[in-house]
């Protein structure tokens, strides 16, 4: 395992797109999924996402992927177990499929585990643009790469940097977060919003794991928090979560009980810091009169997109559904579909779409 003969030379930037490449990102953290999708956007690839190892195995069987990015630490099936399951599928394509682990903890023990499970390479989280570029160049079939320019000379200007002088968020280093977002303001605001929306739920999970003395659940949630906070530039929260993850892994439950309240205190405060920059995703346009036939057709298309694990297509359908005045009868169904799409939950979205279709059929 290593960078190999196709390693991108230091100082060189490979500028390419790969419109015909299919990528699968597997991660149980919504912020990490959103960040990864955002960083991959300039390459114009077909990107699918999965929040669990078990679902990832099913998706690999259903579709022909060129590369899989696999988070290491996930509940139920971790990245190593998922990679082994994929390699164990019947068919030569599953032996050749490139799998790249994503992990914040890349030590010798993990490297050996990756190699033994059939993982080809690794990326250190949070993933930076240069590392992502290098991995894609190394592992994607060369016939899929469409080159635009191969090298940036010393005389060329670097991309314009975002003016951050008006950004004030206590507990968050905006420059660090924007750097991880490749200086993409829109992506950074999306990640900030998703992070804030998950704070209450994650706090409750940490408190429940602490109360139940469930060390496995505790490690999972603080590990996820560590990575998400790092992407934002919430350095203090990320460092504190990392230290508590280490305490829990050592079995030092006294340290966990002693230090967790401080983590939760500074974690909760981040919501107030992010609030002025929180994206309002509510629909503000003039709504059209409810059209049963049009909505039904949208739901049929949505089901097709979810069957194909096309989250971008699903987002387009959700936006189209928001254009209709649904009233109390149907707006709850739309809201549940919107939540499922936002959480990359294909199964729930399909169930909600099917239920709504059946209800519309009964009224026809």
VOVEX-926643 format. One record per residue (C-alpha): x, z, y; residue in one letter. Coordinates in steps of 0.5 Angstrom, whole numbers, plus 500, padded with zeros to 3 digits. Each point is the difference from the previous one (the first is absolute). Layout:
N
X Z Y A
...
***
This chain:
364
500 500 500 X
503 498 507 X
500 495 505 X
503 494 496 X
503 494 502 X
494 498 505 X
502 506 504 X
498 498 507 X
507 501 504 X
500 505 506 X
498 497 506 X
496 495 497 X
493 499 501 X
496 496 495 X
494 497 504 X
495 497 495 X
493 500 498 X
497 500 493 X
493 497 500 X
499 499 493 X
503 507 498 X
496 505 497 X
502 507 501 X
497 507 497 X
501 507 504 X
498 506 496 X
500 506 504 X
495 506 500 X
501 501 507 X
496 496 505 X
505 501 506 X
505 497 496 X
496 494 497 X
498 498 507 X
507 501 503 X
503 495 494 X
494 495 501 X
502 500 507 X
507 499 499 X
499 494 495 X
495 497 505 X
505 495 503 X
502 497 493 X
493 498 500 X
500 502 492 X
494 501 496 X
500 508 500 X
495 504 495 X
500 508 500 X
499 505 495 X
500 508 501 X
501 502 493 X
505 498 494 X
494 499 495 X
496 495 505 X
507 496 501 X
501 499 493 X
493 497 500 X
501 495 506 X
507 498 497 X
496 498 494 X
495 496 504 X
504 497 505 X
507 496 500 X
505 504 504 X
507 498 503 X
502 507 502 X
497 507 499 X
502 506 505 X
499 506 496 X
500 507 503 X
503 505 496 X
496 507 500 X
493 499 499 X
495 504 497 X
497 498 493 X
505 495 498 X
507 500 505 X
504 494 501 X
504 500 494 X
494 501 495 X
497 494 504 X
506 496 499 X
501 501 493 X
492 499 499 X
501 493 503 X
506 498 496 X
497 502 494 X
494 495 501 X
500 494 495 X
503 494 503 X
507 498 503 X
497 499 507 X
500 508 500 X
507 501 498 X
502 495 506 X
496 503 505 X
504 503 506 X
499 507 501 X
503 504 506 X
499 508 500 X
499 503 507 X
502 507 500 X
503 505 506 X
504 503 494 X
505 495 497 X
505 505 497 X
504 498 493 X
494 503 496 X
495 496 503 X
504 494 500 X
501 501 492 X
493 500 499 X
498 494 504 X
505 496 496 X
497 503 493 X
493 498 502 X
502 493 502 X
500 501 507 X
504 494 503 X
502 503 507 X
498 506 505 X
499 500 507 X
501 507 504 X
494 502 504 X
498 500 505 X
502 492 499 X
503 497 506 X
500 492 502 X
507 499 498 X
499 503 493 X
493 497 499 X
503 493 502 X
506 501 495 X
495 502 494 X
496 494 501 X
505 495 501 X
504 503 494 X
493 500 495 X
495 495 502 X
501 493 497 X
504 496 504 X
495 494 500 X
495 504 503 X
505 502 506 X
499 495 507 X
505 501 504 X
500 500 508 X
507 502 502 X
505 503 496 X
505 504 504 X
499 503 507 X
506 499 504 X
504 505 505 X
497 496 506 X
493 500 498 X
495 505 503 X
497 506 496 X
492 501 500 X
498 503 506 X
499 507 499 X
493 504 502 X
500 504 506 X
499 507 498 X
501 504 506 X
492 501 501 X
499 503 493 X
500 507 499 X
499 504 494 X
502 507 498 X
503 500 493 X
501 493 500 X
507 496 501 X
496 493 502 X
507 496 500 X
501 502 493 X
493 498 498 X
500 494 504 X
507 498 496 X
497 501 494 X
494 496 502 X
505 494 502 X
498 501 507 X
493 498 499 X
495 504 504 X
494 498 497 X
502 502 493 X
503 506 503 X
493 502 503 X
497 498 493 X
504 505 496 X
500 505 506 X
492 500 499 X
500 500 492 X
505 506 500 X
495 504 505 X
494 498 496 X
503 503 494 X
503 507 503 X
494 504 498 X
499 498 493 X
507 501 499 X
500 507 503 X
495 501 495 X
503 498 494 X
507 504 502 X
496 506 501 X
496 499 493 X
506 499 496 X
503 506 504 X
494 504 498 X
500 498 493 X
508 500 499 X
499 493 498 X
508 498 501 X
499 493 497 X
494 498 505 X
504 504 506 X
506 496 498 X
496 493 500 X
497 502 507 X
506 502 504 X
504 494 497 X
495 495 503 X
499 504 506 X
508 500 501 X
500 492 499 X
494 499 505 X
503 505 505 X
507 496 500 X
497 493 501 X
496 503 507 X
506 504 502 X
497 506 499 X
507 503 498 X
499 507 500 X
494 500 496 X
504 495 495 X
506 505 500 X
495 506 498 X
496 496 495 X
507 498 497 X
503 507 500 X
493 503 497 X
500 494 494 X
507 502 498 X
498 508 500 X
494 498 496 X
504 496 495 X
505 505 499 X
494 505 499 X
501 504 506 X
493 502 501 X
501 506 504 X
504 495 505 X
494 495 500 X
495 506 501 X
504 502 506 X
502 494 503 X
493 495 499 X
496 504 506 X
505 497 505 X
500 493 497 X
493 500 501 X
500 503 507 X
504 494 502 X
497 495 496 X
493 502 503 X
503 499 507 X
502 493 499 X
492 498 500 X
500 502 508 X
507 496 501 X
497 494 497 X
493 501 503 X
501 496 506 X
503 494 496 X
495 500 494 X
497 493 499 X
492 500 501 X
498 495 495 X
493 501 501 X
496 493 502 X
499 499 507 X
497 493 500 X
493 498 501 X
497 500 493 X
495 495 497 X
494 501 497 X
500 502 492 X
500 494 496 X
499 501 492 X
502 494 498 X
507 500 504 X
501 507 498 X
499 499 493 X
505 494 500 X
505 504 503 X
499 505 495 X
501 495 494 X
507 497 504 X
502 508 501 X
499 501 492 X
504 494 499 X
506 502 505 X
500 507 496 X
500 497 493 X
507 496 503 X
502 506 503 X
500 497 507 X
500 505 505 X
501 496 506 X
494 496 498 X
496 506 499 X
502 502 507 X
497 494 503 X
493 501 496 X
500 507 503 X
501 497 507 X
494 495 499 X
496 505 497 X
501 504 506 X
497 495 504 X
493 501 498 X
495 505 502 X
498 504 493 X
497 506 503 X
500 507 495 X
497 496 494 X
507 496 499 X
505 503 505 X
502 505 495 X
502 495 495 X
504 496 505 X
504 507 502 X
501 501 492 X
503 493 499 X
504 501 507 X
503 506 497 X
502 497 493 X
503 494 504 X
504 505 504 X
503 504 494 X
501 494 496 X
495 502 495 X
498 494 497 X
496 503 494 X
495 504 505 X
500 494 505 X
497 496 494 X
495 505 498 X
497 501 507 X
500 492 501 X
496 499 493 X
495 506 502 X
499 497 506 X
499 493 497 X
495 503 495 X
496 504 506 X
499 493 504 X
498 497 494 X
494 505 499 X
498 499 507 X
500 492 499 X
***
